Amino acid sequence: MYCAQSCRQRAYERRAAVQRGGLPEDAVVLSAGELDSLQDRLFQLRCAAEDVATAAGEGARPQEVHALAQRLLDSARDLERIR
């Protein structure tokens, strides 16, 4: 089911393009810019996780660890949204 004829048409065009390109039907194609953005956000997520681990390992105050953990959570939420 499609919400509109235009959505149905776009889905058909995507399927046809995938078939022409020899990609698997469930392939996800990203532009170079989208890939760069995804890699940047993955790097930010890793850095935020390292900050939490370092702060906890060095005995940081609970408030500081909480703030860093919140930044880690924000980065993870941002990463969930593929742009």
mmCIF file of the N, C-alpha and C atoms, coordinates in Angstrom:
data_MODEL
# 
_entry.id   MODEL 
# 
loop_
_atom_site.group_PDB 
_atom_site.id 
_atom_site.type_symbol 
_atom_site.label_atom_id 
_atom_site.label_alt_id 
_atom_site.label_comp_id 
_atom_site.label_asym_id 
_atom_site.label_entity_id 
_atom_site.label_seq_id 
_atom_site.pdbx_PDB_ins_code 
_atom_site.Cartn_x 
_atom_site.Cartn_y 
_atom_site.Cartn_z 
_atom_site.occupancy 
_atom_site.B_iso_or_equiv 
_atom_site.pdbx_formal_charge 
_atom_site.auth_seq_id 
_atom_site.auth_comp_id 
_atom_site.auth_asym_id 
_atom_site.auth_atom_id 
_atom_site.pdbx_PDB_model_num 
ATOM 1   N N  . MET A 1 1  ? 0.844  -1.178 0.000   1.00 0.00 ? 1  MET A N  1 
ATOM 2   C CA . MET A 1 1  ? 0.000  0.000  0.000   1.00 0.00 ? 1  MET A CA 1 
ATOM 3   C C  . MET A 1 1  ? 0.891  1.244  0.000   1.00 0.00 ? 1  MET A C  1 
ATOM 4   N N  . TYR A 1 2  ? 0.503  2.202  -0.729  1.00 0.00 ? 2  TYR A N  1 
ATOM 5   C CA . TYR A 1 2  ? 1.236  3.463  -0.829  1.00 0.00 ? 2  TYR A CA 1 
ATOM 6   C C  . TYR A 1 2  ? 0.303  4.605  -0.444  1.00 0.00 ? 2  TYR A C  1 
ATOM 7   N N  . CYS A 1 3  ? 0.887  5.662  0.096   1.00 0.00 ? 3  CYS A N  1 
ATOM 8   C CA . CYS A 1 3  ? 0.074  6.799  0.536   1.00 0.00 ? 3  CYS A CA 1 
ATOM 9   C C  . CYS A 1 3  ? -0.460 7.602  -0.645  1.00 0.00 ? 3  CYS A C  1 
ATOM 10  N N  . ALA A 1 4  ? 0.235  7.556  -1.762  1.00 0.00 ? 4  ALA A N  1 
ATOM 11  C CA . ALA A 1 4  ? -0.188 8.317  -2.938  1.00 0.00 ? 4  ALA A CA 1 
ATOM 12  C C  . ALA A 1 4  ? 0.434  7.689  -4.182  1.00 0.00 ? 4  ALA A C  1 
ATOM 13  N N  . GLN A 1 5  ? -0.096 8.033  -5.314  1.00 0.00 ? 5  GLN A N  1 
ATOM 14  C CA . GLN A 1 5  ? 0.424  7.522  -6.574  1.00 0.00 ? 5  GLN A CA 1 
ATOM 15  C C  . GLN A 1 5  ? 1.883  7.944  -6.767  1.00 0.00 ? 5  GLN A C  1 
ATOM 16  N N  . SER A 1 6  ? 2.234  9.145  -6.311  1.00 0.00 ? 6  SER A N  1 
ATOM 17  C CA . SER A 1 6  ? 3.617  9.603  -6.470  1.00 0.00 ? 6  SER A CA 1 
ATOM 18  C C  . SER A 1 6  ? 4.582  8.741  -5.652  1.00 0.00 ? 6  SER A C  1 
ATOM 19  N N  . CYS A 1 7  ? 4.162  8.305  -4.471  1.00 0.00 ? 7  CYS A N  1 
ATOM 20  C CA . CYS A 1 7  ? 5.012  7.418  -3.653  1.00 0.00 ? 7  CYS A CA 1 
ATOM 21  C C  . CYS A 1 7  ? 5.162  6.055  -4.335  1.00 0.00 ? 7  CYS A C  1 
ATOM 22  N N  . ARG A 1 8  ? 4.091  5.584  -4.901  1.00 0.00 ? 8  ARG A N  1 
ATOM 23  C CA . ARG A 1 8  ? 4.140  4.313  -5.628  1.00 0.00 ? 8  ARG A CA 1 
ATOM 24  C C  . ARG A 1 8  ? 5.106  4.408  -6.803  1.00 0.00 ? 8  ARG A C  1 
ATOM 25  N N  . GLN A 1 9  ? 5.056  5.540  -7.526  1.00 0.00 ? 9  GLN A N  1 
ATOM 26  C CA . GLN A 1 9  ? 5.938  5.750  -8.672  1.00 0.00 ? 9  GLN A CA 1 
ATOM 27  C C  . GLN A 1 9  ? 7.400  5.801  -8.231  1.00 0.00 ? 9  GLN A C  1 
ATOM 28  N N  . ARG A 1 10 ? 7.691  6.523  -7.148  1.00 0.00 ? 10 ARG A N  1 
ATOM 29  C CA . ARG A 1 10 ? 9.065  6.604  -6.658  1.00 0.00 ? 10 ARG A CA 1 
ATOM 30  C C  . ARG A 1 10 ? 9.580  5.227  -6.241  1.00 0.00 ? 10 ARG A C  1 
ATOM 31  N N  . ALA A 1 11 ? 8.746  4.424  -5.606  1.00 0.00 ? 11 ALA A N  1 
ATOM 32  C CA . ALA A 1 11 ? 9.151  3.073  -5.205  1.00 0.00 ? 11 ALA A CA 1 
ATOM 33  C C  . ALA A 1 11 ? 9.466  2.224  -6.431  1.00 0.00 ? 11 ALA A C  1 
ATOM 34  N N  . TYR A 1 12 ? 8.629  2.342  -7.459  1.00 0.00 ? 12 TYR A N  1 
ATOM 35  C CA . TYR A 1 12 ? 8.878  1.611  -8.700  1.00 0.00 ? 12 TYR A CA 1 
ATOM 36  C C  . TYR A 1 12 ? 10.202 2.050  -9.320  1.00 0.00 ? 12 TYR A C  1 
ATOM 37  N N  . GLU A 1 13 ? 10.441 3.356  -9.362  1.00 0.00 ? 13 GLU A N  1 
ATOM 38  C CA . GLU A 1 13 ? 11.678 3.865  -9.951  1.00 0.00 ? 13 GLU A CA 1 
ATOM 39  C C  . GLU A 1 13 ? 12.898 3.380  -9.179  1.00 0.00 ? 13 GLU A C  1 
ATOM 40  N N  . ARG A 1 14 ? 12.797 3.340  -7.849  1.00 0.00 ? 14 ARG A N  1 
ATOM 41  C CA . ARG A 1 14 ? 13.910 2.829  -7.040  1.00 0.00 ? 14 ARG A CA 1 
ATOM 42  C C  . ARG A 1 14 ? 14.164 1.359  -7.351  1.00 0.00 ? 14 ARG A C  1 
ATOM 43  N N  . ARG A 1 15 ? 13.101 0.566  -7.405  1.00 0.00 ? 15 ARG A N  1 
ATOM 44  C CA . ARG A 1 15 ? 13.274 -0.864 -7.702  1.00 0.00 ? 15 ARG A CA 1 
ATOM 45  C C  . ARG A 1 15 ? 13.892 -1.065 -9.078  1.00 0.00 ? 15 ARG A C  1 
ATOM 46  N N  . ALA A 1 16 ? 13.436 -0.308 -10.060 1.00 0.00 ? 16 ALA A N  1 
ATOM 47  C CA . ALA A 1 16 ? 13.973 -0.432 -11.419 1.00 0.00 ? 16 ALA A CA 1 
ATOM 48  C C  . ALA A 1 16 ? 15.443 -0.025 -11.455 1.00 0.00 ? 16 ALA A C  1 
ATOM 49  N N  . ALA A 1 17 ? 15.810 1.030  -10.756 1.00 0.00 ? 17 ALA A N  1 
ATOM 50  C CA . ALA A 1 17 ? 17.208 1.475  -10.739 1.00 0.00 ? 17 ALA A CA 1 
ATOM 51  C C  . ALA A 1 17 ? 18.098 0.437  -10.076 1.00 0.00 ? 17 ALA A C  1 
ATOM 52  N N  . VAL A 1 18 ? 17.614 -0.176 -9.022  1.00 0.00 ? 18 VAL A N  1 
ATOM 53  C CA . VAL A 1 18 ? 18.393 -1.207 -8.329  1.00 0.00 ? 18 VAL A CA 1 
ATOM 54  C C  . VAL A 1 18 ? 18.606 -2.396 -9.254  1.00 0.00 ? 18 VAL A C  1 
ATOM 55  N N  . GLN A 1 19 ? 17.572 -2.795 -9.973  1.00 0.00 ? 19 GLN A N  1 
ATOM 56  C CA . GLN A 1 19 ? 17.691 -3.931 -10.887 1.00 0.00 ? 19 GLN A CA 1 
ATOM 57  C C  . GLN A 1 19 ? 18.678 -3.627 -12.010 1.00 0.00 ? 19 GLN A C  1 
ATOM 58  N N  . ARG A 1 20 ? 18.642 -2.408 -12.535 1.00 0.00 ? 20 ARG A N  1 
ATOM 59  C CA . ARG A 1 20 ? 19.570 -2.029 -13.606 1.00 0.00 ? 20 ARG A CA 1 
ATOM 60  C C  . ARG A 1 20 ? 21.009 -2.004 -13.110 1.00 0.00 ? 20 ARG A C  1 
ATOM 61  N N  . GLY A 1 21 ? 21.194 -1.627 -11.852 1.00 0.00 ? 21 GLY A N  1 
ATOM 62  C CA . GLY A 1 21 ? 22.539 -1.509 -11.305 1.00 0.00 ? 21 GLY A CA 1 
ATOM 63  C C  . GLY A 1 21 ? 23.110 -2.817 -10.806 1.00 0.00 ? 21 GLY A C  1 
ATOM 64  N N  . GLY A 1 22 ? 22.326 -3.865 -10.790 1.00 0.00 ? 22 GLY A N  1 
ATOM 65  C CA . GLY A 1 22 ? 22.799 -5.158 -10.330 1.00 0.00 ? 22 GLY A CA 1 
ATOM 66  C C  . GLY A 1 22 ? 22.962 -5.249 -8.820  1.00 0.00 ? 22 GLY A C  1 
ATOM 67  N N  . LEU A 1 23 ? 22.363 -4.323 -8.099  1.00 0.00 ? 23 LEU A N  1 
ATOM 68  C CA . LEU A 1 23 ? 22.437 -4.358 -6.642  1.00 0.00 ? 23 LEU A CA 1 
ATOM 69  C C  . LEU A 1 23 ? 21.346 -5.251 -6.079  1.00 0.00 ? 23 LEU A C  1 
ATOM 70  N N  . PRO A 1 24 ? 21.559 -5.795 -4.890  1.00 0.00 ? 24 PRO A N  1 
ATOM 71  C CA . PRO A 1 24 ? 20.479 -6.559 -4.260  1.00 0.00 ? 24 PRO A CA 1 
ATOM 72  C C  . PRO A 1 24 ? 19.281 -5.643 -4.011  1.00 0.00 ? 24 PRO A C  1 
ATOM 73  N N  . GLU A 1 25 ? 18.102 -6.210 -4.002  1.00 0.00 ? 25 GLU A N  1 
ATOM 74  C CA . GLU A 1 25 ? 16.889 -5.410 -3.860  1.00 0.00 ? 25 GLU A CA 1 
ATOM 75  C C  . GLU A 1 25 ? 16.834 -4.665 -2.533  1.00 0.00 ? 25 GLU A C  1 
ATOM 76  N N  . ASP A 1 26 ? 17.477 -5.199 -1.497  1.00 0.00 ? 26 ASP A N  1 
ATOM 77  C CA . ASP A 1 26 ? 17.436 -4.538 -0.188  1.00 0.00 ? 26 ASP A CA 1 
ATOM 78  C C  . ASP A 1 26 ? 18.641 -3.621 0.035   1.00 0.00 ? 26 ASP A C  1 
ATOM 79  N N  . ALA A 1 27 ? 19.379 -3.312 -1.034  1.00 0.00 ? 27 ALA A N  1 
ATOM 80  C CA . ALA A 1 27 ? 20.565 -2.456 -0.925  1.00 0.00 ? 27 ALA A CA 1 
ATOM 81  C C  . ALA A 1 27 ? 20.152 -1.036 -0.541  1.00 0.00 ? 27 ALA A C  1 
ATOM 82  N N  . VAL A 1 28 ? 21.013 -0.390 0.223   1.00 0.00 ? 28 VAL A N  1 
ATOM 83  C CA . VAL A 1 28 ? 20.833 1.012  0.584   1.00 0.00 ? 28 VAL A CA 1 
ATOM 84  C C  . VAL A 1 28 ? 21.954 1.791  -0.092  1.00 0.00 ? 28 VAL A C  1 
ATOM 85  N N  . VAL A 1 29 ? 21.595 2.803  -0.831  1.00 0.00 ? 29 VAL A N  1 
ATOM 86  C CA . VAL A 1 29 ? 22.574 3.589  -1.567  1.00 0.00 ? 29 VAL A CA 1 
ATOM 87  C C  . VAL A 1 29 ? 22.642 4.980  -0.945  1.00 0.00 ? 29 VAL A C  1 
ATOM 88  N N  . LEU A 1 30 ? 23.864 5.392  -0.599  1.00 0.00 ? 30 LEU A N  1 
ATOM 89  C CA . LEU A 1 30 ? 24.072 6.714  -0.024  1.00 0.00 ? 30 LEU A CA 1 
ATOM 90  C C  . LEU A 1 30 ? 24.928 7.539  -0.965  1.00 0.00 ? 30 LEU A C  1 
ATOM 91  N N  . SER A 1 31 ? 24.656 8.822  -0.991  1.00 0.00 ? 31 SER A N  1 
ATOM 92  C CA . SER A 1 31 ? 25.528 9.717  -1.762  1.00 0.00 ? 31 SER A CA 1 
ATOM 93  C C  . SER A 1 31 ? 26.829 9.879  -0.985  1.00 0.00 ? 31 SER A C  1 
ATOM 94  N N  . ALA A 1 32 ? 27.839 10.424 -1.644  1.00 0.00 ? 32 ALA A N  1 
ATOM 95  C CA . ALA A 1 32 ? 29.124 10.656 -0.978  1.00 0.00 ? 32 ALA A CA 1 
ATOM 96  C C  . ALA A 1 32 ? 28.948 11.587 0.218   1.00 0.00 ? 32 ALA A C  1 
ATOM 97  N N  . GLY A 1 33 ? 28.113 12.595 0.079   1.00 0.00 ? 33 GLY A N  1 
ATOM 98  C CA . GLY A 1 33 ? 27.852 13.527 1.181   1.00 0.00 ? 33 GLY A CA 1 
ATOM 99  C C  . GLY A 1 33 ? 27.167 12.853 2.350   1.00 0.00 ? 33 GLY A C  1 
ATOM 100 N N  . GLU A 1 34 ? 26.204 11.989 2.048   1.00 0.00 ? 34 GLU A N  1 
ATOM 101 C CA . GLU A 1 34 ? 25.501 11.257 3.111   1.00 0.00 ? 34 GLU A CA 1 
ATOM 102 C C  . GLU A 1 34 ? 26.456 10.318 3.835   1.00 0.00 ? 34 GLU A C  1 
ATOM 103 N N  . LEU A 1 35 ? 27.339 9.669  3.077   1.00 0.00 ? 35 LEU A N  1 
ATOM 104 C CA . LEU A 1 35 ? 28.315 8.771  3.694   1.00 0.00 ? 35 LEU A CA 1 
ATOM 105 C C  . LEU A 1 35 ? 29.269 9.555  4.583   1.00 0.00 ? 35 LEU A C  1 
ATOM 106 N N  . ASP A 1 36 ? 29.738 10.698 4.116   1.00 0.00 ? 36 ASP A N  1 
ATOM 107 C CA . ASP A 1 36 ? 30.618 11.545 4.928   1.00 0.00 ? 36 ASP A CA 1 
ATOM 108 C C  . ASP A 1 36 ? 29.934 11.958 6.227   1.00 0.00 ? 36 ASP A C  1 
ATOM 109 N N  . SER A 1 37 ? 28.673 12.356 6.123   1.00 0.00 ? 37 SER A N  1 
ATOM 110 C CA . SER A 1 37 ? 27.919 12.763 7.311   1.00 0.00 ? 37 SER A CA 1 
ATOM 111 C C  . SER A 1 37 ? 27.777 11.603 8.289   1.00 0.00 ? 37 SER A C  1 
ATOM 112 N N  . LEU A 1 38 ? 27.481 10.427 7.771   1.00 0.00 ? 38 LEU A N  1 
ATOM 113 C CA . LEU A 1 38 ? 27.345 9.243  8.616   1.00 0.00 ? 38 LEU A CA 1 
ATOM 114 C C  . LEU A 1 38 ? 28.660 8.917  9.307   1.00 0.00 ? 38 LEU A C  1 
ATOM 115 N N  . GLN A 1 39 ? 29.765 8.986  8.574   1.00 0.00 ? 39 GLN A N  1 
ATOM 116 C CA . GLN A 1 39 ? 31.071 8.711  9.171   1.00 0.00 ? 39 GLN A CA 1 
ATOM 117 C C  . GLN A 1 39 ? 31.428 9.747  10.232  1.00 0.00 ? 39 GLN A C  1 
ATOM 118 N N  . ASP A 1 40 ? 31.098 11.008 9.987   1.00 0.00 ? 40 ASP A N  1 
ATOM 119 C CA . ASP A 1 40 ? 31.352 12.053 10.983  1.00 0.00 ? 40 ASP A CA 1 
ATOM 120 C C  . ASP A 1 40 ? 30.569 11.791 12.265  1.00 0.00 ? 40 ASP A C  1 
ATOM 121 N N  . ARG A 1 41 ? 29.302 11.423 12.112  1.00 0.00 ? 41 ARG A N  1 
ATOM 122 C CA . ARG A 1 41 ? 28.476 11.176 13.300  1.00 0.00 ? 41 ARG A CA 1 
ATOM 123 C C  . ARG A 1 41 ? 28.914 9.918  14.039  1.00 0.00 ? 41 ARG A C  1 
ATOM 124 N N  . LEU A 1 42 ? 29.402 8.911  13.320  1.00 0.00 ? 42 LEU A N  1 
ATOM 125 C CA . LEU A 1 42 ? 29.960 7.730  13.990  1.00 0.00 ? 42 LEU A CA 1 
ATOM 126 C C  . LEU A 1 42 ? 31.214 8.088  14.783  1.00 0.00 ? 42 LEU A C  1 
ATOM 127 N N  . PHE A 1 43 ? 32.050 8.956  14.215  1.00 0.00 ? 43 PHE A N  1 
ATOM 128 C CA . PHE A 1 43 ? 33.247 9.415  14.913  1.00 0.00 ? 43 PHE A CA 1 
ATOM 129 C C  . PHE A 1 43 ? 32.862 10.188 16.180  1.00 0.00 ? 43 PHE A C  1 
ATOM 130 N N  . GLN A 1 44 ? 31.862 11.054 16.082  1.00 0.00 ? 44 GLN A N  1 
ATOM 131 C CA . GLN A 1 44 ? 31.394 11.804 17.249  1.00 0.00 ? 44 GLN A CA 1 
ATOM 132 C C  . GLN A 1 44 ? 30.875 10.858 18.331  1.00 0.00 ? 44 GLN A C  1 
ATOM 133 N N  . LEU A 1 45 ? 30.177 9.821  17.918  1.00 0.00 ? 45 LEU A N  1 
ATOM 134 C CA . LEU A 1 45 ? 29.660 8.841  18.879  1.00 0.00 ? 45 LEU A CA 1 
ATOM 135 C C  . LEU A 1 45 ? 30.801 8.129  19.593  1.00 0.00 ? 45 LEU A C  1 
ATOM 136 N N  . ARG A 1 46 ? 31.811 7.710  18.848  1.00 0.00 ? 46 ARG A N  1 
ATOM 137 C CA . ARG A 1 46 ? 32.954 7.027  19.460  1.00 0.00 ? 46 ARG A CA 1 
ATOM 138 C C  . ARG A 1 46 ? 33.681 7.957  20.422  1.00 0.00 ? 46 ARG A C  1 
ATOM 139 N N  . CYS A 1 47 ? 33.878 9.201  20.023  1.00 0.00 ? 47 CYS A N  1 
ATOM 140 C CA . CYS A 1 47 ? 34.552 10.161 20.907  1.00 0.00 ? 47 CYS A CA 1 
ATOM 141 C C  . CYS A 1 47 ? 33.757 10.385 22.191  1.00 0.00 ? 47 CYS A C  1 
ATOM 142 N N  . ALA A 1 48 ? 32.450 10.491 22.073  1.00 0.00 ? 48 ALA A N  1 
ATOM 143 C CA . ALA A 1 48 ? 31.608 10.677 23.259  1.00 0.00 ? 48 ALA A CA 1 
ATOM 144 C C  . ALA A 1 48 ? 31.700 9.464  24.176  1.00 0.00 ? 48 ALA A C  1 
ATOM 145 N N  . ALA A 1 49 ? 31.724 8.265  23.607  1.00 0.00 ? 49 ALA A N  1 
ATOM 146 C CA . ALA A 1 49 ? 31.858 7.050  24.422  1.00 0.00 ? 49 ALA A CA 1 
ATOM 147 C C  . ALA A 1 49 ? 33.216 7.008  25.110  1.00 0.00 ? 49 ALA A C  1 
ATOM 148 N N  . GLU A 1 50 ? 34.272 7.397  24.393  1.00 0.00 ? 50 GLU A N  1 
ATOM 149 C CA . GLU A 1 50 ? 35.605 7.437  24.989  1.00 0.00 ? 50 GLU A CA 1 
ATOM 150 C C  . GLU A 1 50 ? 35.666 8.457  26.117  1.00 0.00 ? 50 GLU A C  1 
ATOM 151 N N  . ASP A 1 51 ? 34.987 9.593  25.971  1.00 0.00 ? 51 ASP A N  1 
ATOM 152 C CA . ASP A 1 51 ? 34.958 10.606 27.022  1.00 0.00 ? 51 ASP A CA 1 
ATOM 153 C C  . ASP A 1 51 ? 34.306 10.060 28.289  1.00 0.00 ? 51 ASP A C  1 
ATOM 154 N N  . VAL A 1 52 ? 33.204 9.332  28.132  1.00 0.00 ? 52 VAL A N  1 
ATOM 155 C CA . VAL A 1 52 ? 32.522 8.739  29.290  1.00 0.00 ? 52 VAL A CA 1 
ATOM 156 C C  . VAL A 1 52 ? 33.445 7.725  29.970  1.00 0.00 ? 52 VAL A C  1 
ATOM 157 N N  . ALA A 1 53 ? 34.058 6.854  29.166  1.00 0.00 ? 53 ALA A N  1 
ATOM 158 C CA . ALA A 1 53 ? 34.933 5.828  29.732  1.00 0.00 ? 53 ALA A CA 1 
ATOM 159 C C  . ALA A 1 53 ? 36.131 6.459  30.448  1.00 0.00 ? 53 ALA A C  1 
ATOM 160 N N  . THR A 1 54 ? 36.723 7.491  29.859  1.00 0.00 ? 54 THR A N  1 
ATOM 161 C CA . THR A 1 54 ? 37.871 8.155  30.472  1.00 0.00 ? 54 THR A CA 1 
ATOM 162 C C  . THR A 1 54 ? 37.470 8.827  31.781  1.00 0.00 ? 54 THR A C  1 
ATOM 163 N N  . ALA A 1 55 ? 36.362 9.551  31.758  1.00 0.00 ? 55 ALA A N  1 
ATOM 164 C CA . ALA A 1 55 ? 35.909 10.243 32.966  1.00 0.00 ? 55 ALA A CA 1 
ATOM 165 C C  . ALA A 1 55 ? 35.597 9.251  34.087  1.00 0.00 ? 55 ALA A C  1 
ATOM 166 N N  . ALA A 1 56 ? 34.915 8.178  33.754  1.00 0.00 ? 56 ALA A N  1 
ATOM 167 C CA . ALA A 1 56 ? 34.585 7.173  34.769  1.00 0.00 ? 56 ALA A CA 1 
ATOM 168 C C  . ALA A 1 56 ? 35.850 6.512  35.301  1.00 0.00 ? 56 ALA A C  1 
ATOM 169 N N  . GLY A 1 57 ? 36.791 6.228  34.423  1.00 0.00 ? 57 GLY A N  1 
ATOM 170 C CA . GLY A 1 57 ? 38.040 5.586  34.824  1.00 0.00 ? 57 GLY A CA 1 
ATOM 171 C C  . GLY A 1 57 ? 38.923 6.477  35.676  1.00 0.00 ? 57 GLY A C  1 
ATOM 172 N N  . GLU A 1 58 ? 38.789 7.784  35.500  1.00 0.00 ? 58 GLU A N  1 
ATOM 173 C CA . GLU A 1 58 ? 39.603 8.725  36.259  1.00 0.00 ? 58 GLU A CA 1 
ATOM 174 C C  . GLU A 1 58 ? 38.895 9.236  37.507  1.00 0.00 ? 58 GLU A C  1 
ATOM 175 N N  . GLY A 1 59 ? 37.747 8.660  37.807  1.00 0.00 ? 59 GLY A N  1 
ATOM 176 C CA . GLY A 1 59 ? 37.028 9.030  39.028  1.00 0.00 ? 59 GLY A CA 1 
ATOM 177 C C  . GLY A 1 59 ? 36.365 10.392 38.974  1.00 0.00 ? 59 GLY A C  1 
ATOM 178 N N  . ALA A 1 60 ? 35.862 10.777 37.833  1.00 0.00 ? 60 ALA A N  1 
ATOM 179 C CA . ALA A 1 60 ? 35.186 12.071 37.696  1.00 0.00 ? 60 ALA A CA 1 
ATOM 180 C C  . ALA A 1 60 ? 33.946 12.114 38.579  1.00 0.00 ? 60 ALA A C  1 
ATOM 181 N N  . ARG A 1 61 ? 33.535 13.327 38.888  1.00 0.00 ? 61 ARG A N  1 
ATOM 182 C CA . ARG A 1 61 ? 32.314 13.503 39.697  1.00 0.00 ? 61 ARG A CA 1 
ATOM 183 C C  . ARG A 1 61 ? 31.112 12.934 38.945  1.00 0.00 ? 61 ARG A C  1 
ATOM 184 N N  . PRO A 1 62 ? 30.146 12.415 39.689  1.00 0.00 ? 62 PRO A N  1 
ATOM 185 C CA . PRO A 1 62 ? 28.955 11.843 39.038  1.00 0.00 ? 62 PRO A CA 1 
ATOM 186 C C  . PRO A 1 62 ? 28.260 12.816 38.090  1.00 0.00 ? 62 PRO A C  1 
ATOM 187 N N  . GLN A 1 63 ? 28.227 14.098 38.440  1.00 0.00 ? 63 GLN A N  1 
ATOM 188 C CA . GLN A 1 63 ? 27.568 15.084 37.577  1.00 0.00 ? 63 GLN A CA 1 
ATOM 189 C C  . GLN A 1 63 ? 28.289 15.201 36.229  1.00 0.00 ? 63 GLN A C  1 
ATOM 190 N N  . GLU A 1 64 ? 29.610 15.132 36.268  1.00 0.00 ? 64 GLU A N  1 
ATOM 191 C CA . GLU A 1 64 ? 30.380 15.217 35.028  1.00 0.00 ? 64 GLU A CA 1 
ATOM 192 C C  . GLU A 1 64 ? 30.151 13.983 34.162  1.00 0.00 ? 64 GLU A C  1 
ATOM 193 N N  . VAL A 1 65 ? 30.166 12.809 34.800  1.00 0.00 ? 65 VAL A N  1 
ATOM 194 C CA . VAL A 1 65 ? 29.914 11.570 34.050  1.00 0.00 ? 65 VAL A CA 1 
ATOM 195 C C  . VAL A 1 65 ? 28.501 11.590 33.481  1.00 0.00 ? 65 VAL A C  1 
ATOM 196 N N  . HIS A 1 66 ? 27.548 12.094 34.256  1.00 0.00 ? 66 HIS A N  1 
ATOM 197 C CA . HIS A 1 66 ? 26.166 12.175 33.776  1.00 0.00 ? 66 HIS A CA 1 
ATOM 198 C C  . HIS A 1 66 ? 26.075 13.085 32.551  1.00 0.00 ? 66 HIS A C  1 
ATOM 199 N N  . ALA A 1 67 ? 26.738 14.239 32.597  1.00 0.00 ? 67 ALA A N  1 
ATOM 200 C CA . ALA A 1 67 ? 26.709 15.170 31.460  1.00 0.00 ? 67 ALA A CA 1 
ATOM 201 C C  . ALA A 1 67 ? 27.337 14.534 30.219  1.00 0.00 ? 67 ALA A C  1 
ATOM 202 N N  . LEU A 1 68 ? 28.439 13.829 30.409  1.00 0.00 ? 68 LEU A N  1 
ATOM 203 C CA . LEU A 1 68 ? 29.090 13.162 29.278  1.00 0.00 ? 68 LEU A CA 1 
ATOM 204 C C  . LEU A 1 68 ? 28.215 12.031 28.731  1.00 0.00 ? 68 LEU A C  1 
ATOM 205 N N  . ALA A 1 69 ? 27.569 11.306 29.633  1.00 0.00 ? 69 ALA A N  1 
ATOM 206 C CA . ALA A 1 69 ? 26.669 10.228 29.194  1.00 0.00 ? 69 ALA A CA 1 
ATOM 207 C C  . ALA A 1 69 ? 25.487 10.799 28.426  1.00 0.00 ? 69 ALA A C  1 
ATOM 208 N N  . GLN A 1 70 ? 25.008 11.962 28.834  1.00 0.00 ? 70 GLN A N  1 
ATOM 209 C CA . GLN A 1 70 ? 23.909 12.603 28.108  1.00 0.00 ? 70 GLN A CA 1 
ATOM 210 C C  . GLN A 1 70 ? 24.349 12.987 26.703  1.00 0.00 ? 70 GLN A C  1 
ATOM 211 N N  . ARG A 1 71 ? 25.591 13.497 26.571  1.00 0.00 ? 71 ARG A N  1 
ATOM 212 C CA . ARG A 1 71 ? 26.119 13.834 25.243  1.00 0.00 ? 71 ARG A CA 1 
ATOM 213 C C  . ARG A 1 71 ? 26.245 12.575 24.377  1.00 0.00 ? 71 ARG A C  1 
ATOM 214 N N  . LEU A 1 72 ? 26.659 11.469 24.995  1.00 0.00 ? 72 LEU A N  1 
ATOM 215 C CA . LEU A 1 72 ? 26.740 10.197 24.287  1.00 0.00 ? 72 LEU A CA 1 
ATOM 216 C C  . LEU A 1 72 ? 25.364 9.768  23.797  1.00 0.00 ? 72 LEU A C  1 
ATOM 217 N N  . LEU A 1 73 ? 24.376 9.887  24.660  1.00 0.00 ? 73 LEU A N  1 
ATOM 218 C CA . LEU A 1 73 ? 23.002 9.531  24.285  1.00 0.00 ? 73 LEU A CA 1 
ATOM 219 C C  . LEU A 1 73 ? 22.496 10.417 23.150  1.00 0.00 ? 73 LEU A C  1 
ATOM 220 N N  . ASP A 1 74 ? 22.767 11.708 23.226  1.00 0.00 ? 74 ASP A N  1 
ATOM 221 C CA . ASP A 1 74 ? 22.352 12.625 22.155  1.00 0.00 ? 74 ASP A CA 1 
ATOM 222 C C  . ASP A 1 74 ? 23.000 12.248 20.826  1.00 0.00 ? 74 ASP A C  1 
ATOM 223 N N  . SER A 1 75 ? 24.290 11.890 20.865  1.00 0.00 ? 75 SER A N  1 
ATOM 224 C CA . SER A 1 75 ? 24.984 11.474 19.636  1.00 0.00 ? 75 SER A CA 1 
ATOM 225 C C  . SER A 1 75 ? 24.374 10.207 19.059  1.00 0.00 ? 75 SER A C  1 
ATOM 226 N N  . ALA A 1 76 ? 24.040 9.261  19.932  1.00 0.00 ? 76 ALA A N  1 
ATOM 227 C CA . ALA A 1 76 ? 23.437 8.001  19.468  1.00 0.00 ? 76 ALA A CA 1 
ATOM 228 C C  . ALA A 1 76 ? 22.064 8.257  18.850  1.00 0.00 ? 76 ALA A C  1 
ATOM 229 N N  . ARG A 1 77 ? 21.286 9.129  19.464  1.00 0.00 ? 77 ARG A N  1 
ATOM 230 C CA . ARG A 1 77 ? 19.960 9.449  18.905  1.00 0.00 ? 77 ARG A CA 1 
ATOM 231 C C  . ARG A 1 77 ? 20.105 10.118 17.540  1.00 0.00 ? 77 ARG A C  1 
ATOM 232 N N  . ASP A 1 78 ? 21.069 11.029 17.426  1.00 0.00 ? 78 ASP A N  1 
ATOM 233 C CA . ASP A 1 78 ? 21.293 11.699 16.152  1.00 0.00 ? 78 ASP A CA 1 
ATOM 234 C C  . ASP A 1 78 ? 21.693 10.698 15.072  1.00 0.00 ? 78 ASP A C  1 
ATOM 235 N N  . LEU A 1 79 ? 22.499 9.722  15.463  1.00 0.00 ? 79 LEU A N  1 
ATOM 236 C CA . LEU A 1 79 ? 22.968 8.718  14.508  1.00 0.00 ? 79 LEU A CA 1 
ATOM 237 C C  . LEU A 1 79 ? 21.830 7.835  14.004  1.00 0.00 ? 79 LEU A C  1 
ATOM 238 N N  . GLU A 1 80 ? 20.807 7.651  14.820  1.00 0.00 ? 80 GLU A N  1 
ATOM 239 C CA . GLU A 1 80 ? 19.669 6.819  14.407  1.00 0.00 ? 80 GLU A CA 1 
ATOM 240 C C  . GLU A 1 80 ? 18.953 7.394  13.190  1.00 0.00 ? 80 GLU A C  1 
ATOM 241 N N  . ARG A 1 81 ? 19.040 8.693  13.025  1.00 0.00 ? 81 ARG A N  1 
ATOM 242 C CA . ARG A 1 81 ? 18.352 9.356  11.908  1.00 0.00 ? 81 ARG A CA 1 
ATOM 243 C C  . ARG A 1 81 ? 19.310 9.469  10.720  1.00 0.00 ? 81 ARG A C  1 
ATOM 244 N N  . ILE A 1 82 ? 19.155 8.571  9.788   1.00 0.00 ? 82 ILE A N  1 
ATOM 245 C CA . ILE A 1 82 ? 19.975 8.623  8.575   1.00 0.00 ? 82 ILE A CA 1 
ATOM 246 C C  . ILE A 1 82 ? 19.465 9.798  7.747   1.00 0.00 ? 82 ILE A C  1 
ATOM 247 N N  . ARG A 1 83 ? 20.383 10.649 7.364   1.00 0.00 ? 83 ARG A N  1 
ATOM 248 C CA . ARG A 1 83 ? 19.976 11.847 6.612   1.00 0.00 ? 83 ARG A CA 1 
ATOM 249 C C  . ARG A 1 83 ? 20.194 11.638 5.147   1.00 0.00 ? 83 ARG A C  1 
# 
